[in-house]
Amino acid sequence: MLHEMIDALPACPVETTLTLISDKWKVLILRDLLTGTKRFGELKKSLGGVSQKVLTSQLRQMEASGLLKRKVYAEVPPRVEYTLTELGYSLQPVLEAMRDWGEAYKKRF
């Protein structure tokens, strides 16, 4: 499945990056997971206005693209944790650059 997804990615590297993290929620999920493993409820609370359906969809897409891994514990109720993969962590400089640019922009005005 990952191979098929990679074949479908755009030729332009910038467009490829945008395809993988273009959604606001995906970038914020990355931001939250850069500090370590989080449970679904922790992510939902941190993200605020995201619905459970949208968060689930975004997490599944990110797992399918290899950015994070999902671990389900056989407990009642089930416990699910999300952790960035090495590939997901490799986006840290991109997010830091976005943060730095946003801070500079806010100071400018």
C-alpha positions in Angstrom: 0.0 0.0 0.0 2.8 2.4 0.9 4.5 1.6 -2.4 1.3 2.5 -4.3 1.0 5.8 -2.4 4.6 6.7 -3.1 4.1 6.1 -6.8 1.1 8.5 -6.7 3.0 11.3 -5.2 3.8 14.5 -7.2 7.1 14.9 -8.9 7.7 18.2 -7.2 9.3 17.7 -3.7 7.5 20.7 -2.2 4.2 19.4 -3.4 5.0 16.0 -2.0 5.6 17.5 1.4 2.4 19.4 1.2 0.5 16.3 0.1 1.7 14.5 3.3 1.1 17.4 5.8 -1.2 19.8 4.0 -4.0 19.6 6.5 -3.9 21.9 9.5 -4.7 19.0 11.9 -1.8 16.9 10.5 0.7 19.6 11.2 -0.7 20.1 14.8 -0.6 16.3 15.4 3.0 16.3 14.3 3.7 19.2 16.7 2.2 17.4 19.6 3.9 14.1 18.9 7.3 15.7 18.5 7.3 15.8 22.4 6.6 12.1 22.6 3.9 9.4 22.5 0.3 10.6 23.1 -3.0 8.8 23.5 -6.0 9.7 21.3 -7.7 11.6 24.1 -4.6 13.7 24.7 -4.4 14.6 21.1 -8.1 15.5 20.8 -7.9 17.7 23.9 -4.7 19.5 22.7 -6.1 20.1 19.2 -9.3 21.6 20.6 -11.8 22.0 17.7 -11.1 18.8 15.9 -13.9 16.2 15.8 -13.3 12.6 16.7 -14.1 11.5 13.1 -11.6 14.0 11.6 -8.9 13.2 14.1 -9.3 9.4 13.5 -9.1 10.0 9.7 -6.0 12.2 9.9 -4.2 9.7 12.2 -5.0 6.8 9.9 -3.7 8.8 6.9 -0.5 9.6 8.7 -0.1 6.0 9.8 -0.6 4.9 6.2 2.0 7.3 4.9 4.5 6.1 7.5 4.7 9.3 9.7 3.4 7.7 12.9 2.7 4.3 14.4 -0.3 3.2 16.4 -0.2 0.8 19.3 -3.3 -0.7 20.6 -3.3 -2.3 24.1 -5.7 -5.2 24.8 -7.4 -3.5 27.7 -11.0 -2.6 28.6 -11.5 0.1 27.5 -8.9 -0.2 24.8 -5.9 2.1 25.0 -4.4 3.4 21.8 -1.1 5.4 21.7 0.4 7.2 18.8 4.2 7.8 18.3 6.1 9.4 15.4 8.2 7.1 13.3 11.7 8.1 12.4 10.2 9.5 9.2 7.8 11.5 11.2 10.5 12.9 13.4 12.4 13.9 10.3 9.8 16.6 9.8 10.9 18.4 13.0 13.1 21.0 11.1 10.2 21.8 8.8 7.9 22.4 11.8 10.5 24.4 13.6 11.0 26.6 10.5 7.2 27.1 10.3 7.2 28.1 14.0 10.1 30.5 13.6 8.6 32.1 10.6 5.2 32.5 12.4 6.8 34.1 15.4 8.8 36.5 13.1 5.6 37.4 11.2 3.7 38.1 14.4 6.5 40.3 15.7 6.5 42.3 12.4 2.9 43.4 12.9 
